[in-house]
Amino acid sequence: MSSADYLKRMFGLDGLTAVVIGGTGTLGGSFCDALAGAGAHVVVVGRNDEHGHERVRLVQAAGGSAEYFSCDATSRDGLDSLVAHLRAAGREANVLINGAGVNSPTPFLEISEDEWDRILNVNLRGVRLACQVVGKYMLEKGTKGSIINIASVSAGPPLSRVFTYSLSKAAVLNLTQNLAREWATKGIRVNALSPGFFPAEQNRKVLTPDRVENIMRHTPMARFGSPEELAGGILLLASPTAGSFLTGQNLLIDGGFTAMTI
C-alpha cells in the first residue's frame, strides 16, 4: 500500500457529508477547507451570506465539494430547516462541527443581562440545539458519525477578560462528555477541540498589545496559531477510521499554552 493510499484510508472522508456550523468564520472556514480536502461534501452553515458563498467558492476552486446554508445556530426552526434540506438531498450528516461563537471583554460586574444571554445563547444553547436536532437526525438515519464541539483553552483555568465566554466553553466540555457517554453505543462519537490563541473576529477586541505580550510569555511556542494548524485535529476527530475509538475527549491545540505554569 502506498503512503497516499494509507493516508486516504485512515483520514479520507470520501462520500461523507460534513455540516460545519460557524463555517463562515475564520476558524470555521479552515475546518471547511480541511474536511473538503479530505473528500467530504461540506455544508457551510452560518448567517453571513457573503462569507458563506465565498467559502464555498474557495472550497470549489480547490477541487472540493461544498454548499452554503443560511441558518441561525440558536434557532431550532432554522436547524430543523437544515435537517429538512439534508433529508431532501438524500444526505446524512456524518460529521457535525459546532463552531459558532461570540465573545466580549466586559468585566464581571459590568456584564449586562443582554450580553450574558447573547454569549450563552450562541456558545452553549446553540451547541445543545444542534446536537439535539442534527444529532437526532444522525440517530434516525443510523449514521456512524462524529460530533465535534469547539471549546477553548479558557474552559479550564479561566482567562481574564472573557468571563462569560470561559463559562460557556466549560459547559460545552461537560455537555460533550455527557453526550459522548450517552451515545457511545449508538455509533456517534462526541469530542471537543480546544484551540489556543488563533486571531479571529471574535477575539480581536481582547488582543490588546499588553495582552498579546502576556499570551506570548505563557505560550512555549511564543506565537499565535494559524487556522490551518487545526486541520489535523479536525480530521482525526472526524475520521471514522483514525478516530474510531475517540469519544468524550478534549483535543487541545494550543502551542503548549496549557502546559505552562511559570
HELIX and SHEET records of a PDB file:
HELIX    1   1 SER A    3  PHE A   11  1                                   9    
HELIX    2   2 THR A   26  GLY A   37  1                                  12    
HELIX    3   3 ASP A   49  ALA A   61  1                                  13    
HELIX    4   4 ARG A   76  ALA A   88  1                                  13    
HELIX    5   5 PHE A  108  GLU A  110  5                                   3    
HELIX    6   6 GLU A  113  LEU A  120  1                                   8    
HELIX    7   7 ASN A  121  ARG A  125  3                                   5    
HELIX    8   8 GLY A  126  LYS A  141  1                                  16    
HELIX    9   9 VAL A  153  ALA A  155  5                                   3    
HELIX   10  10 PHE A  163  TRP A  183  1                                  21    
HELIX   11  11 ALA A  184  LYS A  186  5                                   3    
HELIX   12  12 GLU A  201  VAL A  206  5                                   6    
HELIX   13  13 PRO A  209  HIS A  218  1                                  10    
HELIX   14  14 PRO A  227  LEU A  230  5                                   4    
HELIX   15  15 ALA A  231  ALA A  238  1                                   8    
HELIX   16  16 PHE A  257  ALA A  259  5                                   3    
SHEET    1   A 7 SER A  65  SER A  70  0                                        
SHEET    2   A 7 HIS A  41  GLY A  46  1                                        
SHEET    3   A 7 THR A  17  ILE A  21  1                                        
SHEET    4   A 7 VAL A  95  ASN A  98  1                                        
SHEET    5   A 7 GLY A 145  ILE A 150  1                                        
SHEET    6   A 7 ILE A 188  PRO A 195  1                                        
SHEET    7   A 7 ASN A 250  ILE A 253  1                                        
END                                                                             
